[in-house]
Amino acid sequence: MKRSTLLGPKAVQSFVAGGLALACTWAPAAGRFEAAALVDSFDFARTATKEGRFLFDTETAQGNVAVLEHVLLTGANTILWRNCGGATLRYQSAEERDPRVEAPLDKRRLPDNRPVHGWLRYYEAEPDILRHILGVCHERGLQAGVHWPFEETHWASWTFGAWNLEHPQYWGATSDGQVWAGRCSLAYPEVVAHKLRLADELLTRDADHLFIDSWRGGAWGPAYEYVEPEIKRWRAKYHTEPPADASDPRWCAFVAETTHAYFVALRQRLNASGRKVRLMVGVSEVGPLDDAPDATLLSRGLDWRRLVNEGVVDTVVVMSVNWDKARPFESTREIYRSVIGFCAGKSQVLCPVQMYDFTKRGIPSYQAATKQGAPEIAGRLLQTAWEEGADGVCMECVDYGNYTPAVCAELRRLLDGPCRLKR
């Protein structure tokens, strides 16, 4: 089936100027309970046997299809493929390319003891990794999209991008003037334009879903938004200096206005493409919803509830919830219910079935609190999301062996049986 192409720049400008509606254009697959898997070919690249033989050559088409086969063992029906790590892209980009700077991923520079196996030049790979794998997903009847971490430096040291390095005038800064090298502020129109051009590249590769992962922020947040445009805007609005405490709710809400404007621009860009593209946003450390500022607002300067209320995003992906360790499953259900209730009629909700435990709220932490096995916990989380009326679940991240065969079997049992269709 032929897929539609992007409008030209003039057509986009004309369309937006004519009053482009923000309402989403993406429609979900009828009836199917969604199981979305986050995938990064880079994580599979380091997978080796005890003898040192690497299992996946992720610079090749065959190697990435092998990655996909492993991911599908979970029962996933939506694949969200990572497009970058920091600002180092996993595909052939016109926006981030030579001769600006050569930015291969140097596996010898990792801050731990992983095995050394040289360089990964995804931007030179043939065929184009992202375009190829999304095409394979479409051929297999899978929903296919992009997992876009909203970070420009991962681990804050070794994933600087070409555009980023060439524009230090847009880097963020703390209240005391300390520059965050490599993190560009959304307060600058030039930065927004750069990100929208990157979104165009994802659209040309037939991404039907665009998931912006705010948890992987790389210092995206209020603490590094003490840049000239934001300071001037604060002074003009309040006639004082900005609060030095970056966790001040007033400052976080203020920064969120700029972040919100970016998401609105991104929504417009997706709509102007002429294609139905779902815009998804990830939120983390979610507790029972109340009137207090939420963790995503305070840490990322992102007001996801406003994005939902204004119809800017189609789907809220809950990456982690702050469940009560004294009553793990009961409190998890309550939080799922509160988010789903808030989003009812306005956006979809995916709930976490998360083996990653960086937030200390993933399945390993449930195991510690309940003394139950990972398969049982994964099944209970999926079934809880289904019972509460979620549209699906999100699995983060499906690295090699992260979801064990027993966990995969339990997820598939539910997805192929009682939880196959939405309630």
C-alpha positions as CSV (number, residue, x, y, z in Angstrom):
1,M,0.0,0.0,0.0
2,K,1.4,3.4,-0.9
3,R,1.9,5.7,2.0
4,S,1.3,9.4,1.8
5,T,4.2,11.8,1.8
6,L,5.0,15.1,3.6
7,L,3.7,18.4,2.5
8,G,6.4,20.9,1.4
9,P,7.6,23.6,3.7
10,K,5.4,26.3,2.0
11,A,2.3,24.1,2.2
12,V,3.0,23.4,5.9
13,Q,3.3,27.1,6.6
14,S,0.2,27.9,4.7
15,F,-1.8,25.1,6.5
16,V,-0.6,26.2,9.9
17,A,-1.3,29.9,9.2
18,G,-4.8,28.9,8.1
19,G,-5.7,27.8,11.6
20,L,-4.6,24.2,11.9
21,A,-6.7,22.3,14.4
22,L,-4.9,20.5,17.2
23,A,-7.3,17.7,17.5
24,C,-5.7,14.3,17.0
25,T,-6.1,12.6,13.6
26,W,-4.9,9.1,14.7
27,A,-7.5,6.4,15.3
28,P,-6.7,3.2,17.3
29,A,-7.0,-0.3,15.9
30,A,-10.5,-1.5,16.7
31,G,-10.9,-3.5,19.8
32,R,-7.3,-4.8,20.3
33,F,-5.7,-4.4,23.7
34,E,-2.3,-2.8,22.9
35,A,1.0,-4.2,24.1
36,A,3.7,-1.6,23.1
37,A,7.3,-2.6,23.3
38,L,10.2,0.0,23.5
39,V,13.2,-1.3,21.5
40,D,16.7,0.0,21.0
41,S,19.0,-1.7,18.6
42,F,21.9,-0.2,20.4
43,D,21.1,-2.2,23.6
44,F,21.1,-5.4,21.6
45,A,24.4,-4.6,20.0
46,R,26.2,-5.3,23.2
47,T,24.6,-8.7,23.7
48,A,27.2,-11.4,23.7
49,T,27.7,-15.0,24.7
50,K,30.1,-16.0,27.6
51,E,32.7,-16.7,24.9
52,G,32.4,-13.1,23.6
53,R,30.5,-13.8,20.4
54,F,28.0,-11.0,19.8
55,L,24.5,-12.2,18.9
56,F,23.0,-9.3,17.0
57,D,24.8,-7.2,14.3
58,T,22.5,-4.2,14.6
59,E,24.1,-2.4,11.7
60,T,22.5,-4.8,9.3
61,A,19.0,-5.4,8.2
62,Q,19.2,-9.1,9.2
63,G,20.5,-8.2,12.7
64,N,17.6,-5.8,13.4
65,V,15.0,-8.3,12.1
66,A,16.5,-10.8,14.6
67,V,16.0,-8.1,17.3
68,L,12.4,-7.7,16.3
69,E,11.8,-11.5,16.5
70,H,13.1,-11.5,20.0
71,V,10.9,-8.6,21.0
72,L,7.8,-10.3,19.5
73,L,8.2,-13.1,22.0
74,T,6.6,-10.8,24.6
75,G,3.3,-10.7,22.6
76,A,3.9,-7.1,21.6
77,N,1.6,-5.7,18.8
78,T,3.0,-2.2,18.7
79,I,6.8,-1.6,18.2
80,L,8.3,1.7,19.2
81,W,11.8,1.7,17.9
82,R,14.4,4.0,19.4
83,N,15.5,6.7,17.0
84,C,18.4,8.0,19.0
85,G,20.6,7.8,22.1
86,G,21.0,11.4,23.2
87,A,21.6,13.2,20.0
88,T,23.3,10.3,18.3
89,L,20.8,9.0,15.7
90,R,20.1,5.4,14.8
91,Y,19.4,6.2,11.1
92,Q,20.7,8.2,8.1
93,S,19.8,11.7,9.0
94,A,20.2,14.8,6.9
95,E,19.8,17.0,10.0
96,E,22.6,15.3,11.9
97,R,25.3,14.2,9.4
98,D,28.8,14.7,8.1
99,P,30.6,16.9,7.4
100,R,29.5,18.7,10.6
101,V,30.9,16.1,12.9
102,E,31.4,12.3,12.8
103,A,29.5,11.0,15.8
104,P,29.7,7.2,15.9
105,L,28.8,5.4,19.1
106,D,32.1,4.4,20.7
107,K,31.4,1.4,22.8
108,R,34.8,1.8,24.5
109,R,33.7,5.0,26.3
110,L,30.9,3.5,28.4
111,P,31.1,4.2,32.1
112,D,31.1,0.6,33.2
113,N,32.7,-2.7,32.4
114,R,30.8,-3.8,29.3
115,P,32.9,-5.6,26.6
116,V,34.6,-3.6,24.0
117,H,33.6,-4.1,20.4
118,G,34.5,-0.9,18.6
119,W,32.3,1.5,16.8
120,L,28.7,1.6,15.7
121,R,28.0,3.9,12.7
122,Y,24.2,3.7,12.5
123,Y,24.1,6.8,10.4
124,E,26.1,5.0,7.6
125,A,24.2,1.7,7.8
126,E,22.6,0.2,4.7
127,P,19.7,-0.1,4.5
128,D,18.5,2.8,6.6
129,I,17.8,1.0,9.9
130,L,14.8,2.9,11.0
131,R,13.1,2.9,7.6
132,H,13.8,-0.8,7.2
133,I,12.5,-2.0,10.5
134,L,9.3,0.1,10.4
135,G,8.7,-1.3,7.0
136,V,9.1,-4.9,8.3
137,C,6.6,-4.1,11.1
138,H,4.1,-2.8,8.6
139,E,4.5,-5.9,6.4
140,R,3.7,-8.1,9.5
141,G,0.6,-6.1,10.4
142,L,2.2,-4.6,13.5
143,Q,1.7,-1.0,14.6
144,A,5.0,0.7,14.1
145,G,6.4,3.9,15.4
146,V,9.3,5.7,17.1
147,H,10.4,5.9,20.7
148,W,12.0,9.4,21.0
149,P,13.9,10.0,24.2
150,F,13.7,13.7,24.8
151,E,17.4,14.0,25.7
152,E,20.3,15.4,23.8
153,T,23.0,13.8,26.0
154,H,22.7,10.4,27.5
155,W,24.9,10.0,30.6
156,A,25.7,13.6,30.0
157,S,29.0,13.0,28.3
158,W,29.3,11.0,25.1
159,T,26.3,11.4,22.8
160,F,26.6,15.0,21.7
161,G,25.0,15.6,18.3
162,A,26.4,17.6,15.4
163,W,23.7,20.3,15.5
164,N,24.0,20.5,19.2
165,L,27.8,21.0,19.2
166,E,27.5,23.7,16.6
167,H,25.0,25.7,18.6
168,P,26.3,26.3,22.1
169,Q,24.5,29.6,22.3
170,Y,21.3,27.6,22.8
171,W,22.6,25.4,25.7
172,G,20.7,25.4,28.9
173,A,22.0,26.9,32.2
174,T,21.3,26.7,35.9
175,S,20.2,29.6,38.1
176,D,23.8,30.3,39.0
177,G,24.9,30.3,35.4
178,Q,26.4,26.8,35.1
179,V,26.0,25.7,31.5
180,W,24.6,22.3,30.6
181,A,26.8,21.5,27.6
182,G,24.8,19.8,25.0
183,R,21.2,20.4,26.2
184,C,19.5,23.0,24.1
185,S,16.6,25.0,25.5
186,L,13.1,24.9,23.9
187,A,12.9,28.6,24.6
188,Y,14.8,29.3,21.4
189,P,12.8,29.1,18.2
190,E,15.8,27.7,16.4
191,V,15.9,24.7,18.7
192,V,12.2,24.0,18.1
193,A,12.7,24.3,14.4
194,H,15.6,21.8,14.6
195,K,13.5,19.3,16.5
196,L,10.6,19.7,14.0
197,R,13.0,18.9,11.2
198,L,14.0,15.8,13.0
199,A,10.3,14.9,13.3
200,D,9.9,15.4,9.5
201,E,12.7,12.7,9.1
202,L,10.7,10.3,11.2
203,L,7.6,10.9,9.2
204,T,9.4,10.2,5.9
205,R,10.3,6.9,7.4
206,D,6.6,6.0,7.8
207,A,6.4,6.3,11.6
208,D,2.7,6.0,12.5
209,H,3.3,6.7,16.2
210,L,5.6,9.1,17.8
211,F,6.3,8.6,21.5
212,I,8.1,11.4,23.3
213,D,9.7,9.8,26.4
214,S,10.1,12.5,29.0
215,W,11.6,10.2,31.6
216,R,14.8,10.0,29.5
217,G,15.3,13.7,29.8
218,G,19.0,14.3,29.8
219,A,18.6,17.4,31.9
220,W,15.5,18.5,30.1
221,G,13.7,20.4,32.9
222,P,13.3,23.5,34.9
223,A,16.8,23.3,36.5
224,Y,18.5,24.1,33.2
225,E,16.0,26.6,31.8
226,Y,17.6,29.8,33.2
227,V,18.3,31.0,29.7
228,E,18.0,34.5,28.4
229,P,14.6,34.2,26.7
230,E,13.0,32.6,29.8
231,I,14.6,35.0,32.2
232,K,13.3,38.0,30.1
233,R,9.9,36.4,29.9
234,W,9.7,35.9,33.7
235,R,10.8,39.5,34.3
236,A,8.2,40.9,31.9
237,K,5.4,38.8,33.6
238,Y,6.4,39.1,37.3
239,H,8.7,42.1,37.4
240,T,11.1,40.2,39.6
241,E,14.0,37.8,39.1
242,P,13.2,34.1,38.7
243,P,13.3,32.0,41.8
244,A,16.7,30.4,42.3
245,D,15.1,27.2,43.5
246,A,14.4,25.3,40.3
247,S,11.8,23.1,42.1
248,D,9.7,26.1,42.9
249,P,6.2,25.2,41.5
250,R,5.8,28.7,40.0
251,W,9.1,28.3,38.0
252,C,8.2,24.7,36.9
253,A,4.8,25.9,35.7
254,F,6.4,28.8,33.9
255,V,8.9,26.5,32.1
256,A,6.0,24.2,31.3
257,E,4.5,27.0,29.1
258,T,7.5,26.8,26.8
259,T,7.5,23.0,26.7
260,H,3.8,23.0,26.0
261,A,4.3,25.4,23.0
262,Y,6.8,22.9,21.6
263,F,4.3,20.0,21.9
264,V,1.6,22.2,20.2
265,A,4.0,22.9,17.3
266,L,4.9,19.2,17.1
267,R,1.1,18.3,17.0
268,Q,0.7,20.8,14.2
269,R,3.6,19.4,12.3
270,L,2.2,15.9,12.5
271,N,-1.2,17.0,11.4
272,A,0.2,19.0,8.5
273,S,1.9,15.9,7.2
274,G,-1.4,14.7,5.8
275,R,-1.0,11.4,7.6
276,K,-2.6,10.0,10.7
277,V,0.2,10.0,13.3
278,R,-0.4,9.3,17.0
279,L,1.4,11.6,19.4
280,M,2.2,9.9,22.7
281,V,3.8,11.3,25.8
282,G,5.5,9.4,28.6
283,V,5.0,10.4,32.2
284,S,6.8,8.9,35.3
285,E,6.6,8.6,39.0
286,V,2.8,9.1,38.8
287,G,0.9,9.1,42.1
288,P,-2.8,9.5,42.8
289,L,-3.9,12.6,40.9
290,D,-4.8,15.7,43.0
291,D,-4.4,19.4,42.8
292,A,-0.7,19.3,43.8
293,P,2.0,19.7,41.0
294,D,2.9,16.3,39.7
295,A,6.4,14.8,39.5
296,T,6.6,15.2,35.7
297,L,5.8,18.9,36.0
298,L,8.4,19.4,38.7
299,S,11.2,17.4,37.2
300,R,10.6,18.0,33.5
301,G,8.6,21.2,33.2
302,L,5.9,19.2,31.4
303,D,2.3,19.7,32.2
304,W,0.9,16.4,30.7
305,R,-2.6,17.0,32.1
306,R,-2.8,20.2,30.1
307,L,-1.7,18.4,27.0
308,V,-4.5,15.9,27.5
309,N,-7.1,18.5,28.3
310,E,-6.3,20.5,25.1
311,G,-6.2,17.5,22.9
312,V,-2.5,17.9,22.0
313,V,-1.6,14.3,22.7
314,D,-3.4,11.1,21.7
315,T,-1.9,8.8,24.3
316,V,-0.4,9.0,27.8
317,V,2.2,6.3,28.5
318,V,2.6,5.8,32.2
319,M,6.2,4.8,32.6
320,S,6.1,4.2,36.4
321,V,3.8,4.7,39.3
322,N,4.6,5.5,42.9
323,W,2.8,2.5,44.4
324,D,2.8,2.0,48.1
325,K,5.2,-0.7,49.2
326,A,2.8,-1.7,52.0
327,R,0.0,-2.4,49.5
328,P,1.7,-2.8,46.1
329,F,-1.1,-4.1,43.9
330,E,-4.0,-2.2,45.6
331,S,-2.2,1.2,45.3
332,T,-1.1,0.4,41.7
333,R,-4.7,-0.2,40.8
334,E,-5.8,3.0,42.4
335,I,-3.2,5.0,40.5
336,Y,-4.1,3.3,37.2
337,R,-7.7,4.1,37.8
338,S,-7.1,7.8,38.6
339,V,-5.0,8.3,35.4
340,I,-7.5,6.4,33.2
341,G,-10.4,8.3,34.8
342,F,-8.7,11.6,34.2
343,C,-8.0,10.8,30.5
344,A,-11.4,9.2,29.8
345,G,-12.8,10.6,26.6
346,K,-9.7,12.7,26.0
347,S,-6.8,10.4,25.4
348,Q,-5.7,6.8,25.5
349,V,-3.7,5.4,28.4
350,L,-1.0,2.7,28.4
351,C,0.1,1.4,31.8
352,P,3.5,0.0,32.7
353,V,4.6,-3.7,32.7
354,Q,8.1,-2.7,33.4
355,M,11.1,-4.9,33.9
356,Y,13.4,-1.9,34.2
357,D,13.8,-0.9,37.8
358,F,15.7,2.4,37.7
359,T,12.7,4.1,39.4
360,K,12.5,1.3,42.0
361,R,8.9,0.8,40.9
362,G,9.4,-1.9,38.3
363,I,8.7,-5.6,38.5
364,P,11.9,-6.4,40.5
365,S,10.7,-4.0,43.2
366,Y,7.3,-5.6,43.2
367,Q,9.1,-9.0,43.7
368,A,10.9,-7.6,46.7
369,A,7.8,-6.2,48.2
370,T,5.5,-9.2,47.5
371,K,7.9,-12.2,47.3
372,Q,6.1,-13.2,44.1
373,G,7.6,-14.3,40.9
374,A,8.1,-12.0,37.9
375,P,5.7,-13.9,35.6
376,E,2.9,-13.6,38.2
377,I,3.5,-9.9,38.8
378,A,3.7,-9.1,35.0
379,G,0.4,-10.9,34.5
380,R,-1.2,-9.1,37.4
381,L,-0.1,-5.7,36.2
382,L,-1.3,-6.4,32.6
383,Q,-4.7,-7.7,33.9
384,T,-5.1,-4.8,36.3
385,A,-4.6,-2.4,33.4
386,W,-7.1,-4.3,31.3
387,E,-9.7,-4.5,34.2
388,E,-9.4,-0.8,34.8
389,G,-10.1,0.1,31.2
390,A,-6.6,1.1,30.0
391,D,-6.1,0.9,26.3
392,G,-3.0,-1.2,26.7
393,V,0.4,-1.6,28.4
394,C,3.9,-0.5,27.7
395,M,7.0,-2.7,28.2
396,E,10.2,-0.9,28.9
397,C,12.6,-1.8,27.5
398,V,12.6,-5.2,25.7
399,D,16.4,-5.7,25.7
400,Y,17.8,-9.2,25.2
401,G,16.6,-11.4,28.0
402,N,15.0,-8.6,30.0
403,Y,11.6,-10.3,29.7
404,T,12.3,-13.9,30.5
405,P,10.7,-16.8,28.6
406,A,8.3,-17.4,31.6
407,V,7.3,-13.7,31.7
408,C,6.8,-13.7,27.9
409,A,4.6,-16.8,28.1
410,E,2.3,-15.3,30.8
411,L,2.0,-12.0,28.8
412,R,1.1,-13.9,25.6
413,R,-1.4,-16.1,27.5
414,L,-3.3,-13.0,28.6
415,L,-2.9,-11.1,25.3
416,D,-4.0,-14.0,23.2
417,G,-6.8,-14.9,25.6
418,P,-8.8,-13.0,28.2
419,C,-7.1,-9.6,27.6
420,R,-6.9,-9.8,23.8
421,L,-9.6,-7.2,23.3
422,K,-10.2,-3.9,25.2
423,R,-12.9,-4.0,27.9
